[in-house]
Amino acid sequence: MDQIDLVQVLGGLVSVIIIAGAFVVKSILTQLDNAHRRISKNELSVAKFYVQKVDLAALEARIISLLTRIETKLDKKVDK
């Protein structure tokens, strides 16, 4: 009878350890999922601030225009 009781106690302990491990794994997976959702949300909000191609083309045109004006002014000063 003592051996049967010992086997039942050990079986119960193993079951408790397995169940506790399952809860820990579930908790970790839940935390990972929450972190993934937060990161995805942040990536989406960051992507809104990227320069779009149309905006970049307009900015490039303005920069080239300003550089051309500066170059013209410098050429006039050198020619004096």
PyMOL CGO cylinders between C-alpha atoms (Angstrom):
from pymol import cmd
from pymol.cgo import CYLINDER

trace = [
    CYLINDER, 0.00, 0.00, 0.00, 2.87, 2.38, 0.71, 0.3, 1, 1, 1, 1, 1, 1,
    CYLINDER, 2.87, 2.38, 0.71, 4.26, 1.99, -2.81, 0.3, 1, 1, 1, 1, 1, 1,
    CYLINDER, 4.26, 1.99, -2.81, 0.86, 2.72, -4.38, 0.3, 1, 1, 1, 1, 1, 1,
    CYLINDER, 0.86, 2.72, -4.38, 0.46, 5.83, -2.23, 0.3, 1, 1, 1, 1, 1, 1,
    CYLINDER, 0.46, 5.83, -2.23, 3.98, 6.97, -3.17, 0.3, 1, 1, 1, 1, 1, 1,
    CYLINDER, 3.98, 6.97, -3.17, 3.26, 6.43, -6.87, 0.3, 1, 1, 1, 1, 1, 1,
    CYLINDER, 3.26, 6.43, -6.87, -0.01, 8.38, -6.57, 0.3, 1, 1, 1, 1, 1, 1,
    CYLINDER, -0.01, 8.38, -6.57, 1.72, 11.25, -4.74, 0.3, 1, 1, 1, 1, 1, 1,
    CYLINDER, 1.72, 11.25, -4.74, 4.52, 11.37, -7.32, 0.3, 1, 1, 1, 1, 1, 1,
    CYLINDER, 4.52, 11.37, -7.32, 1.99, 11.21, -10.14, 0.3, 1, 1, 1, 1, 1, 1,
    CYLINDER, 1.99, 11.21, -10.14, 0.08, 14.09, -8.56, 0.3, 1, 1, 1, 1, 1, 1,
    CYLINDER, 0.08, 14.09, -8.56, 3.25, 16.14, -8.19, 0.3, 1, 1, 1, 1, 1, 1,
    CYLINDER, 3.25, 16.14, -8.19, 4.22, 15.51, -11.82, 0.3, 1, 1, 1, 1, 1, 1,
    CYLINDER, 4.22, 15.51, -11.82, 0.73, 16.54, -12.90, 0.3, 1, 1, 1, 1, 1, 1,
    CYLINDER, 0.73, 16.54, -12.90, 0.92, 19.75, -10.87, 0.3, 1, 1, 1, 1, 1, 1,
    CYLINDER, 0.92, 19.75, -10.87, 4.35, 20.56, -12.35, 0.3, 1, 1, 1, 1, 1, 1,
    CYLINDER, 4.35, 20.56, -12.35, 3.09, 19.94, -15.89, 0.3, 1, 1, 1, 1, 1, 1,
    CYLINDER, 3.09, 19.94, -15.89, -0.01, 22.10, -15.32, 0.3, 1, 1, 1, 1, 1, 1,
    CYLINDER, -0.01, 22.10, -15.32, 2.06, 24.89, -13.75, 0.3, 1, 1, 1, 1, 1, 1,
    CYLINDER, 2.06, 24.89, -13.75, 4.47, 24.73, -16.69, 0.3, 1, 1, 1, 1, 1, 1,
    CYLINDER, 4.47, 24.73, -16.69, 1.56, 24.99, -19.11, 0.3, 1, 1, 1, 1, 1, 1,
    CYLINDER, 1.56, 24.99, -19.11, 0.29, 28.10, -17.31, 0.3, 1, 1, 1, 1, 1, 1,
    CYLINDER, 0.29, 28.10, -17.31, 3.77, 29.65, -17.44, 0.3, 1, 1, 1, 1, 1, 1,
    CYLINDER, 3.77, 29.65, -17.44, 4.08, 28.92, -21.16, 0.3, 1, 1, 1, 1, 1, 1,
    CYLINDER, 4.08, 28.92, -21.16, 0.60, 30.36, -21.77, 0.3, 1, 1, 1, 1, 1, 1,
    CYLINDER, 0.60, 30.36, -21.77, 1.51, 33.50, -19.81, 0.3, 1, 1, 1, 1, 1, 1,
    CYLINDER, 1.51, 33.50, -19.81, 4.73, 33.93, -21.80, 0.3, 1, 1, 1, 1, 1, 1,
    CYLINDER, 4.73, 33.93, -21.80, 2.90, 33.48, -25.10, 0.3, 1, 1, 1, 1, 1, 1,
    CYLINDER, 2.90, 33.48, -25.10, 0.28, 36.03, -24.05, 0.3, 1, 1, 1, 1, 1, 1,
    CYLINDER, 0.28, 36.03, -24.05, 2.99, 38.55, -23.16, 0.3, 1, 1, 1, 1, 1, 1,
    CYLINDER, 2.99, 38.55, -23.16, 4.73, 37.94, -26.49, 0.3, 1, 1, 1, 1, 1, 1,
    CYLINDER, 4.73, 37.94, -26.49, 1.46, 38.44, -28.35, 0.3, 1, 1, 1, 1, 1, 1,
    CYLINDER, 1.46, 38.44, -28.35, 0.80, 41.70, -26.50, 0.3, 1, 1, 1, 1, 1, 1,
    CYLINDER, 0.80, 41.70, -26.50, 4.33, 42.92, -27.25, 0.3, 1, 1, 1, 1, 1, 1,
    CYLINDER, 4.33, 42.92, -27.25, 3.89, 42.01, -30.91, 0.3, 1, 1, 1, 1, 1, 1,
    CYLINDER, 3.89, 42.01, -30.91, 0.64, 43.98, -31.09, 0.3, 1, 1, 1, 1, 1, 1,
    CYLINDER, 0.64, 43.98, -31.09, 2.23, 47.05, -29.46, 0.3, 1, 1, 1, 1, 1, 1,
    CYLINDER, 2.23, 47.05, -29.46, 5.21, 46.90, -31.83, 0.3, 1, 1, 1, 1, 1, 1,
    CYLINDER, 5.21, 46.90, -31.83, 2.94, 46.50, -34.85, 0.3, 1, 1, 1, 1, 1, 1,
    CYLINDER, 2.94, 46.50, -34.85, 0.87, 49.49, -33.72, 0.3, 1, 1, 1, 1, 1, 1,
    CYLINDER, 0.87, 49.49, -33.72, 4.02, 51.59, -33.29, 0.3, 1, 1, 1, 1, 1, 1,
    CYLINDER, 4.02, 51.59, -33.29, 5.35, 50.53, -36.70, 0.3, 1, 1, 1, 1, 1, 1,
    CYLINDER, 5.35, 50.53, -36.70, 2.08, 51.62, -38.25, 0.3, 1, 1, 1, 1, 1, 1,
    CYLINDER, 2.08, 51.62, -38.25, 2.20, 55.02, -36.57, 0.3, 1, 1, 1, 1, 1, 1,
    CYLINDER, 2.20, 55.02, -36.57, 5.86, 55.50, -37.57, 0.3, 1, 1, 1, 1, 1, 1,
    CYLINDER, 5.86, 55.50, -37.57, 5.08, 54.60, -41.17, 0.3, 1, 1, 1, 1, 1, 1,
    CYLINDER, 5.08, 54.60, -41.17, 2.67, 57.54, -41.34, 0.3, 1, 1, 1, 1, 1, 1,
    CYLINDER, 2.67, 57.54, -41.34, 5.61, 59.91, -40.94, 0.3, 1, 1, 1, 1, 1, 1,
    CYLINDER, 5.61, 59.91, -40.94, 7.71, 58.53, -43.80, 0.3, 1, 1, 1, 1, 1, 1,
    CYLINDER, 7.71, 58.53, -43.80, 8.30, 60.90, -46.68, 0.3, 1, 1, 1, 1, 1, 1,
    CYLINDER, 8.30, 60.90, -46.68, 6.19, 59.92, -49.63, 0.3, 1, 1, 1, 1, 1, 1,
    CYLINDER, 6.19, 59.92, -49.63, 7.62, 59.90, -53.14, 0.3, 1, 1, 1, 1, 1, 1,
    CYLINDER, 7.62, 59.90, -53.14, 5.47, 62.84, -54.28, 0.3, 1, 1, 1, 1, 1, 1,
    CYLINDER, 5.47, 62.84, -54.28, 6.55, 64.94, -51.30, 0.3, 1, 1, 1, 1, 1, 1,
    CYLINDER, 6.55, 64.94, -51.30, 10.18, 64.02, -51.88, 0.3, 1, 1, 1, 1, 1, 1,
    CYLINDER, 10.18, 64.02, -51.88, 9.99, 65.06, -55.54, 0.3, 1, 1, 1, 1, 1, 1,
    CYLINDER, 9.99, 65.06, -55.54, 8.57, 68.47, -54.57, 0.3, 1, 1, 1, 1, 1, 1,
    CYLINDER, 8.57, 68.47, -54.57, 11.26, 68.89, -51.90, 0.3, 1, 1, 1, 1, 1, 1,
    CYLINDER, 11.26, 68.89, -51.90, 13.96, 67.89, -54.37, 0.3, 1, 1, 1, 1, 1, 1,
    CYLINDER, 13.96, 67.89, -54.37, 12.70, 70.47, -56.87, 0.3, 1, 1, 1, 1, 1, 1,
    CYLINDER, 12.70, 70.47, -56.87, 12.78, 73.20, -54.20, 0.3, 1, 1, 1, 1, 1, 1,
    CYLINDER, 12.78, 73.20, -54.20, 16.31, 72.25, -53.13, 0.3, 1, 1, 1, 1, 1, 1,
    CYLINDER, 16.31, 72.25, -53.13, 17.57, 72.25, -56.72, 0.3, 1, 1, 1, 1, 1, 1,
    CYLINDER, 17.57, 72.25, -56.72, 15.94, 75.64, -57.30, 0.3, 1, 1, 1, 1, 1, 1,
    CYLINDER, 15.94, 75.64, -57.30, 17.60, 77.10, -54.21, 0.3, 1, 1, 1, 1, 1, 1,
    CYLINDER, 17.60, 77.10, -54.21, 20.98, 75.62, -55.12, 0.3, 1, 1, 1, 1, 1, 1,
    CYLINDER, 20.98, 75.62, -55.12, 20.67, 77.05, -58.62, 0.3, 1, 1, 1, 1, 1, 1,
    CYLINDER, 20.67, 77.05, -58.62, 19.94, 80.51, -57.18, 0.3, 1, 1, 1, 1, 1, 1,
    CYLINDER, 19.94, 80.51, -57.18, 22.95, 80.24, -54.86, 0.3, 1, 1, 1, 1, 1, 1,
    CYLINDER, 22.95, 80.24, -54.86, 25.15, 79.14, -57.75, 0.3, 1, 1, 1, 1, 1, 1,
    CYLINDER, 25.15, 79.14, -57.75, 23.97, 82.08, -59.86, 0.3, 1, 1, 1, 1, 1, 1,
    CYLINDER, 23.97, 82.08, -59.86, 24.70, 84.54, -57.08, 0.3, 1, 1, 1, 1, 1, 1,
    CYLINDER, 24.70, 84.54, -57.08, 28.16, 83.08, -56.53, 0.3, 1, 1, 1, 1, 1, 1,
    CYLINDER, 28.16, 83.08, -56.53, 28.90, 83.24, -60.27, 0.3, 1, 1, 1, 1, 1, 1,
    CYLINDER, 28.90, 83.24, -60.27, 27.88, 86.94, -60.33, 0.3, 1, 1, 1, 1, 1, 1,
    CYLINDER, 27.88, 86.94, -60.33, 30.20, 87.70, -57.39, 0.3, 1, 1, 1, 1, 1, 1,
    CYLINDER, 30.20, 87.70, -57.39, 33.11, 85.86, -58.99, 0.3, 1, 1, 1, 1, 1, 1,
    CYLINDER, 33.11, 85.86, -58.99, 32.58, 87.67, -62.30, 0.3, 1, 1, 1, 1, 1, 1,
    CYLINDER, 32.58, 87.67, -62.30, 32.88, 91.12, -60.62, 0.3, 1, 1, 1, 1, 1, 1,
]
cmd.load_cgo(trace, "trace")
